[in-house]
Amino acid sequence: MNHFKSGLGLFLLMSILPLTSLQAESGHRAPADITASELEQRIVIEVDNNNSKAIALLTELVNINSGTMNFEGVKAVGELLMTEFNQLEFNSRWEEGSAFNRAGHLVAEHRGNGSGPKFLLIGHLDTVFETDSPFQKFELLDNQIARGPGIGDMKGGDVIILEALRALKAVGALDAMDITVVMTGDEELSGRPLALSKKALIDAAKYADIALGFENGDGNPATANVSRRGSIGWKLTVTGKPAHSSQIFREDIGAGAIYEAARILTQFYTELRQEDLLTFNPGNILGGTKVTFDDQAKTGTAFGKDNIIAETALVTGDIRAISEVQLNRVKTKMQAIVAASYPHTSGVIEFSEGYPAMAPTAGNKRLLEIYSGVSQDLGFGEVTAVNPLRAGAADVSFTADYVDMAIDALGLGSNKGHTAEETGDLATLPTQTKRAAILLLRLQNAH
């Protein structure tokens, strides 16, 4: 842990005190108690003055197809943004992704004077819309709402990062700041192994003190994430004893693989549903005499006859849990359920690597309080924590164990993400940018 992280922990502890007490004892104002200063007003003006250019950049980015597996498109988005970061005097580079079968990542660094926290700003370059998707272009629906692939998830968030830094640069506040920006090229479909595909992000988190994610969360700028559930995959393989269907349930033959798979899934449903904030979903099921399955493409075949007891069944799915403790508890329960087989059947459940959980720590909650204070001072209203059930996994989760404070969902207001009706609320582009820029300024000045 670096020197500042130890100081940040003390700052978090002190910030639990009432603000009046903190001011009286220290002679300094707490971040959430700082009113809009002249510098902050200048930031607001800069964001407004540059908003038309920000929309133009967002349009250009959306019009570049960057489906995760379109490596050239992902790189093209990264190259365009690297040019912008270089203009702000960041040192930017492209982290090649061939080792994990993805395009790679954009990393941009700005090293300040050591006077404040080390920030990590997180975005991603890829979308779920590959080159064969009919959804390819930015379309202005009215003077506020635009439709386009990845406009909310998350090219709008990438532009917010850039424009917040641009405003800070314009008023002379960026020079002292220590900021690392990581925009991954595989957030929507992570490369494997994760140890390589997430290395740039994790390395940046180990260096940083505070992580800010600019995903769109639940699409509502009145909320942000102090926690995100982790996500891992599972595969259940069941074997039964094949025989003529007229002999099913006989003591020496049993119920077959499909009945056994059904038993296991039913027990998952009845015995795990009481777990708070847990979801577990079977997404594929195949059964019969012979089953084939492609783990990468998530497609398969099944052959069987109605008069033959099924020999094989296969189910794949995912688990989303709020903590590693919960995940380990659920995995143990699932393994026990699978092991309690019907006669003459057997099952094996395997778990794959995935996204870790981002727990709702005191530091994360305090950071949201500060962010909400910024929002209220700007006249944009309170920002509250989103229910983790309303948000999926995201790259910020890989940073959670290494930083003292983290929040996510600071991106563009949006709707219907991952569909051909994905829209972004352009009116939230300047408001989210102002919130982000002034949050960074207040956190810097708090030290």
Stockholm file with secondary structure:
# STOCKHOLM 1.0

chainA/1-447         MNHFKSGLGLFLLMSILPLTSLQAESGHRAPADITASELEQRIVIEVDNNNSKAIALLTELVNINSGTMNFEGVKAVGELLMTEFNQLEFNSRWEEGSAFNRAGHLVAEHRGNGSGPKFLLIGHLDTVFETDSPFQKFELLDNQIARGPGIGDMKGGDVIILEALRALKAVGALDAMDITVVMTGDEELSGRPLALSKKALIDAAKYADIALGFENGDGNPATANVSRRGSIGWKLTVTGKPAHSSQIFREDIGAGAIYEAARILTQFYTELRQEDLLTFNPGNILGGTKVTFDDQAKTGTAFGKDNIIAETALVTGDIRAISEVQLNRVKTKMQAIVAASYPHTSGVIEFSEGYPAMAPTAGNKRLLEIYSGVSQDLGFGEVTAVNPLRAGAADVSFTADYVDMAIDALGLGSNKGHTAEETGDLATLPTQTKRAAILLLRLQNAH
#=GR chainA/1-447 SS CCHHHHHHHHHHHHTTSCHHHHHHHHSSCCGGGCCCCHHHHHHHHHHHHTHHHHHHHHHHHHTSCCBTTCHHHHHHHHHHHHHHHHHTTCEEEEEECGGGTSCEEEEEEECCCSSSCEEEEEEECCBSCCTTCSCCSCEECSSSEEECTTIIIIIHHHHHHHHHHHHHHHTTCSTTCEEEEEEESCSSSCCSSHHHHTHHHHHHHHHCSEEEECCCTTSCTTEEBSCBCEEEEEEEEEECCCCBGGGTTCTTTCSHHHHHHHHHHHHHHHHHTTSTTCEEEEEEEEEESEEEEETTTTEEEEECCTTBCCCEEEEEEEEEESSHHHHHHHHHHHHHHHHSCCTTCEEEEEECCCBCCBCCCHHHHHHHHHHHHHHHHTTSCCCEECCGGGCCCCGGGGGTTTCSEEEBCCSCCEESTTSTTCEEETTHHHHHHHHHHHHHHHHHHHC
#=GC SS_cons         CCHHHHHHHHHHHHTTSCHHHHHHHHSSCCGGGCCCCHHHHHHHHHHHHTHHHHHHHHHHHHTSCCBTTCHHHHHHHHHHHHHHHHHTTCEEEEEECGGGTSCEEEEEEECCCSSSCEEEEEEECCBSCCTTCSCCSCEECSSSEEECTTIIIIIHHHHHHHHHHHHHHHTTCSTTCEEEEEEESCSSSCCSSHHHHTHHHHHHHHHCSEEEECCCTTSCTTEEBSCBCEEEEEEEEEECCCCBGGGTTCTTTCSHHHHHHHHHHHHHHHHHTTSTTCEEEEEEEEEESEEEEETTTTEEEEECCTTBCCCEEEEEEEEEESSHHHHHHHHHHHHHHHHSCCTTCEEEEEECCCBCCBCCCHHHHHHHHHHHHHHHHTTSCCCEECCGGGCCCCGGGGGTTTCSEEEBCCSCCEESTTSTTCEEETTHHHHHHHHHHHHHHHHHHHC
//
